[in-house]
Amino acid sequence: MIPIVQMRYSYFGQSGWRSEASKQKEILFDPKRLAHRFNLLQTFAVRSLLDQEDQDFHFAMLTSEDLPAAHLKQVTEYIRDSFGDRGAVLARGDGPVFRHLIRHNRASFPEGSTMMQIVLDDDDALSVDFMARLKAEAAGFRDRLPDDTRRFFLSFSKGVSVVYEKGQAVPQLYRRDVPYTNLGLALVSPIDDRANPYAVAHKKVARRFASLVYNDLQPYYLRVVHGANDSRAQIDETQPFPEDNLPKLLKRFPLLEGVLNLPKARARAS
């Protein structure tokens, strides 16, 4: 199985987003917005991928061909510096996200390959052991499925919401448990298959596909809520993340040390 993390980044097309930015280029490509998204990309999504214990994966970012040239150059160089030949930035015209990603897979990987397509937004993050656990669970689940099953999904339900309140530089943390959430949602299928995680509403996955929801009580993703999200944020404010569990969380998400403005000495001592 070839793991490939797939991301939409300021893409103007049929992206599945509901925000006003997805409908108006002047909002989507506003310089302040682009700077904000690039900062989130660096702080959360890419940082979490560089922290993966298992680095055997590929990365594909789909963005718009109309993205301002200077910003496209900045993002492309950043992805190249971060992932080398394992990373690709696809600047494409209007159209369904899944179609561009399927074409990229078929052009980039050997015929007959089995793809493990993983969803990650530019403002979210995965735990350091996400890739290793995903591969292990996918292999085990594959062995338990009928031989004629062509595709199946894996979902990690438990994570943490990182919520930035207006005017606050340091976010609040809340527990999150949502089966079939889009964060880290993964589809295993043959490369010649037309299935793609962006081609199905994640809430309807269980109706149409074989699937496994994994929960060992450990958080496997961060859902960052910052007031400019491209999709609706679900926050349960009755479930604050226990402060006593913070040291364990920092081991799973080292990037939070800087996000929470924790002195390194204090974090290590904890």
Solvent accessible surface area in square Angstrom, and as a share of the most:
residue,aa,sasa,rsa
1,M,98,0.44
2,I,39,0.20
3,P,6,0.04
4,I,1,0.00
5,V,0,0.00
6,Q,0,0.00
7,M,0,0.00
8,R,15,0.05
9,Y,0,0.00
10,S,2,0.02
11,Y,0,0.00
12,F,51,0.21
13,G,18,0.18
14,Q,115,0.51
15,S,9,0.06
16,G,69,0.67
17,W,27,0.09
18,R,181,0.66
19,S,26,0.17
20,E,98,0.44
21,A,8,0.06
22,S,14,0.09
23,K,126,0.53
24,Q,65,0.29
25,K,76,0.32
26,E,124,0.56
27,I,66,0.33
28,L,0,0.00
29,F,25,0.11
30,D,53,0.28
31,P,105,0.66
32,K,171,0.72
33,R,32,0.12
34,L,7,0.03
35,A,64,0.49
36,H,67,0.30
37,R,6,0.02
38,F,20,0.08
39,N,83,0.42
40,L,7,0.03
41,L,0,0.00
42,Q,72,0.32
43,T,45,0.26
44,F,2,0.01
45,A,0,0.00
46,V,0,0.00
47,R,99,0.36
48,S,2,0.01
49,L,0,0.00
50,L,60,0.30
51,D,36,0.19
52,Q,8,0.03
53,E,123,0.55
54,D,35,0.18
55,Q,66,0.29
56,D,94,0.49
57,F,0,0.00
58,H,53,0.24
59,F,2,0.01
60,A,0,0.00
61,M,0,0.00
62,L,0,0.00
63,T,0,0.00
64,S,2,0.02
65,E,102,0.46
66,D,70,0.36
67,L,6,0.03
68,P,53,0.33
69,A,85,0.66
70,A,83,0.64
71,H,20,0.09
72,L,43,0.21
73,K,126,0.54
74,Q,85,0.38
75,V,0,0.00
76,T,39,0.22
77,E,69,0.31
78,Y,44,0.17
79,I,2,0.01
80,R,133,0.48
81,D,121,0.63
82,S,21,0.14
83,F,9,0.04
84,G,34,0.33
85,D,153,0.79
86,R,70,0.26
87,G,18,0.17
88,A,29,0.22
89,V,33,0.19
90,L,10,0.05
91,A,30,0.24
92,R,91,0.33
93,G,21,0.21
94,D,103,0.53
95,G,11,0.11
96,P,20,0.13
97,V,3,0.02
98,F,45,0.19
99,R,98,0.36
100,H,21,0.09
101,L,0,0.00
102,I,11,0.06
103,R,147,0.54
104,H,28,0.13
105,N,5,0.02
106,R,103,0.38
107,A,92,0.71
108,S,57,0.37
109,F,27,0.11
110,P,91,0.57
111,E,170,0.76
112,G,71,0.68
113,S,16,0.10
114,T,52,0.30
115,M,3,0.01
116,M,0,0.00
117,Q,4,0.02
118,I,0,0.00
119,V,1,0.01
120,L,0,0.00
121,D,27,0.14
122,D,5,0.02
123,D,5,0.03
124,D,3,0.01
125,A,0,0.00
126,L,2,0.01
127,S,0,0.00
128,V,19,0.11
129,D,30,0.16
130,F,1,0.00
131,M,0,0.00
132,A,42,0.32
133,R,82,0.30
134,L,0,0.00
135,K,46,0.20
136,A,54,0.42
137,E,33,0.15
138,A,0,0.00
139,A,48,0.37
140,G,27,0.26
141,F,23,0.10
142,R,73,0.27
143,D,122,0.63
144,R,158,0.58
145,L,27,0.13
146,P,85,0.53
147,D,148,0.77
148,D,122,0.63
149,T,27,0.15
150,R,119,0.43
151,R,78,0.28
152,F,2,0.01
153,F,0,0.00
154,L,0,0.00
155,S,1,0.01
156,F,0,0.00
157,S,2,0.02
158,K,43,0.18
159,G,2,0.02
160,V,1,0.01
161,S,1,0.01
162,V,0,0.00
163,V,8,0.04
164,Y,57,0.21
165,E,72,0.32
166,K,204,0.86
167,G,85,0.82
168,Q,90,0.40
169,A,91,0.70
170,V,60,0.35
171,P,6,0.03
172,Q,83,0.37
173,L,25,0.13
174,Y,28,0.11
175,R,112,0.41
176,R,24,0.09
177,D,70,0.36
178,V,36,0.21
179,P,75,0.47
180,Y,39,0.15
181,T,3,0.02
182,N,33,0.17
183,L,13,0.07
184,G,0,0.00
185,L,0,0.00
186,A,0,0.00
187,L,0,0.00
188,V,5,0.03
189,S,2,0.01
190,P,36,0.23
191,I,13,0.06
192,D,93,0.48
193,D,10,0.05
194,R,155,0.57
195,A,17,0.13
196,N,3,0.01
197,P,3,0.02
198,Y,34,0.13
199,A,46,0.36
200,V,15,0.09
201,A,57,0.44
202,H,55,0.25
203,K,124,0.53
204,K,96,0.41
205,V,0,0.00
206,A,59,0.45
207,R,188,0.69
208,R,158,0.58
209,F,31,0.13
210,A,37,0.29
211,S,30,0.19
212,L,35,0.18
213,V,55,0.32
214,Y,38,0.15
215,N,68,0.35
216,D,57,0.29
217,L,134,0.67
218,Q,72,0.32
219,P,16,0.10
220,Y,6,0.02
221,Y,1,0.00
222,L,0,0.00
223,R,15,0.05
224,V,0,0.00
225,V,16,0.09
226,H,25,0.11
227,G,79,0.76
228,A,48,0.37
229,N,27,0.14
230,D,12,0.06
231,S,51,0.33
232,R,164,0.60
233,A,34,0.27
234,Q,71,0.32
235,I,61,0.31
236,D,68,0.35
237,E,118,0.53
238,T,107,0.62
239,Q,65,0.29
240,P,76,0.48
241,F,33,0.14
242,P,43,0.27
243,E,134,0.60
244,D,132,0.68
245,N,64,0.33
246,L,28,0.14
247,P,39,0.25
248,K,142,0.60
249,L,2,0.01
250,L,17,0.08
251,K,158,0.67
252,R,31,0.11
253,F,2,0.01
254,P,60,0.38
255,L,16,0.08
256,L,0,0.00
257,E,37,0.16
258,G,62,0.59
259,V,16,0.09
260,L,20,0.10
261,N,115,0.59
262,L,26,0.13
263,P,79,0.49
264,K,125,0.53
265,A,79,0.61
266,R,129,0.47
267,A,13,0.10
268,R,189,0.69
269,A,91,0.70
270,S,82,0.53
